[in-house]
Every structure is written in structure tokens, then in C-alpha cells.
Amino acid sequence: MSDFIQERGKALENQFFRAKDQHLLDQIRQEMQDEDSRKALAAASGIQEEGVLAELVENHVSAESLTSVSLIPLVAVAWADHTMEANERRTILTAATSAGIEPGSVAYQLVESWLEEQPAAELFEAWKHYIAALRQTVDGVSLTHLKTSVMKRAREVADSAGGILGIGRVSEQEKNVLDEMEAAFDN
């Protein structure tokens, strides 16, 4: 009988350590996954501050979602006057590739489709709702970094359209979209 009890005790002990080892392995995997996610977010957003990146990961913001979402305002600015200029297109595609979207990928094809045909206004509205949701979950510093990155890229698109001798570089329609973006972050 005592052999049986010892065997059961040893089995329970093994089970405990196996479960503990598995828990530690899972924790290591999660930390590695979080690190990969932070690196991908840094590449996609231009944000380098570790605390901001960690918070975005904790709030389940992925590089893929952030990359796609961060390009919507650029597309909205480019289409503000209902015309996609060649320079705006190049600027957006450059932003997409610098954010890690590979030419030929599904994400790249999606961006190209937005550049070929003006997306419905609901796309920009969905982006504003996404930012409103982020405002509820992300701290002010993180939101400020994201806002700075998105607004900088959107202004680059607006500036790329041209004007004559630097005059009229940003159209009134583009300025209105930029103002809406700014308000989305600040409300």
C-alpha cells in the first residue's frame, strides 16, 4: 500500500512540475511573441519608445492592424479633392513599404485598390471610430506618439500634391481632412 501511495505521490509531483514547466514555457513563448509584436509595431508605426509599444501590444494592437489603419488617413487626404495625384500615390506606397507591407502582398493590393478607386467615406469614419476606441484604452503618451506618426505621414501626402511655387501646396479639402484627423485624436 505504501508503494502505491509513493507512486501516486511521485506521479502528482511529476504532474505538478510538468504543469509548472509548461506554464514557464508558455510564459517564455508569450514574451518572445510580445517582443516580436513590439518590433513589428515599431517598424509599422515608427514608434520606438518601449513603453508605448508594450502598451499597444497589451491592448491587442498588431502591426498588421496598425499598418492598415495608419494608411487610411493618408488615403483620405489624397482623395480629399476626389483626385489621386501621382505624387500622392507614390508617397502612400512608399509609406506602405516603409511600414513593412511587401509589394504583391494582400495588404499591398488592398492599399493599391484604395489608390485606384476612392474608398467609401465609411472607411475614414471607421478609422475615426478606431481612434476613439484607442483613446479609451491607450494612455496619453502612447496616443500622442501614434498621432504624431500618423499626422506626419498624412501631411507628407498633402504636401506631395504640389501647388505652384509652393503656393497652395495643401488644398482646402486636404486641410479639412487633416483637421478631422487631428480632432479624432483629441476628442
C-alpha positions as CSV (number, residue, x, y, z in Angstrom):
1,M,0.0,0.0,0.0
2,S,2.8,2.4,0.8
3,D,4.4,1.7,-2.6
4,F,1.1,2.7,-4.2
5,I,1.0,5.9,-2.2
6,Q,4.6,6.7,-3.0
7,E,3.9,6.1,-6.7
8,R,0.8,8.3,-6.6
9,G,2.8,11.0,-4.8
10,K,5.6,10.8,-7.4
11,A,3.0,10.9,-10.2
12,L,1.4,14.0,-8.6
13,E,4.8,15.6,-8.1
14,N,5.7,14.9,-11.8
15,Q,2.4,16.3,-12.9
16,F,3.0,19.5,-10.8
17,F,6.4,20.1,-12.3
18,R,5.3,19.3,-15.8
19,A,2.4,21.8,-15.4
20,K,4.9,24.3,-13.9
21,D,7.4,23.7,-16.7
22,Q,4.6,24.1,-19.3
23,H,3.5,27.3,-17.6
24,L,7.0,28.7,-17.8
25,L,7.4,27.6,-21.4
26,D,4.2,29.3,-22.3
27,Q,5.3,32.4,-20.5
28,I,8.6,32.4,-22.4
29,R,6.7,31.9,-25.7
30,Q,4.4,34.8,-24.9
31,E,7.3,37.1,-24.0
32,M,9.0,36.2,-27.3
33,Q,5.8,36.8,-29.2
34,D,5.3,40.1,-27.4
35,E,8.9,41.1,-28.3
36,D,8.3,40.2,-32.0
37,S,5.0,42.1,-31.9
38,R,6.8,45.2,-30.4
39,K,9.4,45.1,-33.1
40,A,6.8,44.7,-35.8
41,L,4.8,47.6,-34.3
42,A,8.0,49.8,-34.2
43,A,8.6,49.1,-37.9
44,A,5.0,49.8,-38.8
45,S,4.5,52.9,-36.8
46,G,7.9,54.5,-36.4
47,I,7.3,54.5,-32.6
48,Q,10.5,53.5,-30.8
49,E,9.5,54.0,-27.1
50,E,9.3,50.6,-25.5
51,G,6.6,51.5,-23.0
52,V,4.4,52.8,-25.8
53,L,5.0,49.6,-27.9
54,A,4.3,47.4,-24.9
55,E,1.0,49.1,-24.2
56,L,-0.1,48.8,-27.8
57,V,0.7,45.0,-27.6
58,E,-1.1,44.7,-24.3
59,N,-4.2,46.3,-26.0
60,H,-4.0,43.7,-28.8
61,V,-3.0,46.3,-31.5
62,S,-1.0,44.3,-34.0
63,A,1.4,45.6,-36.6
64,E,-0.9,44.5,-39.3
65,S,-3.9,46.3,-37.9
66,L,-1.9,49.4,-37.1
67,T,-0.3,49.4,-40.5
68,S,-3.6,49.1,-42.4
69,V,-5.3,51.5,-40.1
70,S,-2.5,54.1,-40.2
71,L,-2.7,54.2,-44.0
72,I,-6.4,55.1,-44.1
73,P,-5.8,58.7,-43.2
74,L,-3.2,59.0,-45.9
75,V,-5.7,57.7,-48.4
76,A,-8.4,60.1,-47.1
77,V,-6.1,63.1,-47.5
78,A,-5.1,62.0,-51.0
79,W,-8.7,61.6,-52.1
80,A,-9.9,64.8,-50.3
81,D,-10.2,66.6,-53.6
82,H,-11.6,63.4,-55.3
83,T,-8.4,63.1,-57.4
84,M,-5.4,60.8,-56.7
85,E,-2.3,62.6,-57.9
86,A,0.7,60.5,-59.0
87,N,2.9,62.1,-56.2
88,E,0.3,61.2,-53.6
89,R,0.1,57.7,-54.8
90,R,3.9,57.3,-54.7
91,T,4.0,58.8,-51.2
92,I,1.4,56.4,-49.9
93,L,3.0,53.4,-51.5
94,T,6.4,54.4,-50.0
95,A,4.7,54.8,-46.6
96,A,3.2,51.3,-47.0
97,T,6.5,49.6,-47.9
98,S,8.4,51.5,-45.2
99,A,5.8,50.2,-42.8
100,G,6.6,46.6,-43.8
101,I,3.9,46.0,-46.4
102,E,5.5,44.0,-49.1
103,P,4.7,44.7,-52.8
104,G,2.5,41.9,-54.1
105,S,1.1,41.0,-50.6
106,V,-2.6,41.1,-50.0
107,A,-2.2,44.2,-47.8
108,Y,-0.3,45.9,-50.5
109,Q,-3.0,45.0,-53.0
110,L,-5.6,46.4,-50.6
111,V,-3.7,49.7,-50.5
112,E,-3.4,49.8,-54.2
113,S,-7.1,49.3,-54.6
114,W,-7.7,52.3,-52.3
115,L,-5.5,54.3,-54.6
116,E,-7.2,53.2,-57.8
117,E,-10.8,53.8,-56.7
118,Q,-11.8,56.2,-53.9
119,P,-13.0,54.2,-50.9
120,A,-16.4,54.9,-49.4
121,A,-16.4,57.6,-46.7
122,E,-17.2,54.9,-44.2
123,L,-13.6,53.8,-44.3
124,F,-12.4,57.1,-42.9
125,E,-15.3,57.0,-40.4
126,A,-14.3,53.5,-39.3
127,W,-10.7,54.9,-38.8
128,K,-12.1,57.7,-36.6
129,H,-14.0,55.1,-34.5
130,Y,-10.9,53.0,-34.2
131,I,-9.0,56.0,-32.8
132,A,-11.9,56.8,-30.4
133,A,-11.6,53.2,-29.1
134,L,-7.9,53.6,-28.7
135,R,-8.3,56.8,-26.8
136,Q,-10.3,54.8,-24.2
137,T,-7.6,52.1,-23.8
138,V,-4.2,53.7,-24.5
139,D,-2.5,56.2,-22.3
140,G,-1.9,59.8,-23.4
141,V,1.8,59.3,-24.2
142,S,1.1,56.4,-26.5
143,L,-1.7,58.2,-28.2
144,T,0.4,61.2,-28.7
145,H,3.2,59.1,-30.4
146,L,0.7,57.5,-32.7
147,K,-0.9,60.8,-33.5
148,T,2.5,62.3,-34.3
149,S,3.4,59.5,-36.6
150,V,0.0,59.4,-38.5
151,M,-0.2,63.2,-38.8
152,K,3.3,63.4,-40.1
153,R,2.7,60.9,-42.8
154,A,-0.7,62.4,-43.7
155,R,0.9,65.9,-44.1
156,E,3.6,64.4,-46.3
157,V,0.8,63.1,-48.6
158,A,-0.9,66.5,-48.6
159,D,2.4,68.3,-49.3
160,S,3.2,65.9,-52.1
161,A,0.3,67.0,-54.3
162,G,2.2,70.2,-55.2
163,G,0.9,73.6,-55.7
164,I,2.6,76.2,-57.8
165,L,5.9,77.5,-56.5
166,G,4.9,76.2,-53.0
167,I,1.7,78.3,-53.0
168,G,-1.5,76.3,-52.4
169,R,0.5,73.2,-51.6
170,V,-2.2,71.9,-49.3
171,S,-5.7,72.3,-50.7
172,E,-8.6,73.4,-48.5
173,Q,-10.2,69.9,-48.8
174,E,-6.9,68.3,-47.6
175,K,-6.7,70.8,-44.7
176,N,-10.2,69.8,-43.7
177,V,-9.4,66.1,-43.6
178,L,-6.2,66.9,-41.7
179,D,-8.3,68.9,-39.2
180,E,-10.8,65.9,-38.9
181,M,-7.8,63.6,-38.2
182,E,-6.4,65.9,-35.5
183,A,-9.9,66.1,-33.9
184,A,-10.2,62.3,-33.9
185,F,-7.1,62.1,-31.7
186,D,-8.1,65.0,-29.5
187,N,-11.8,64.4,-28.7
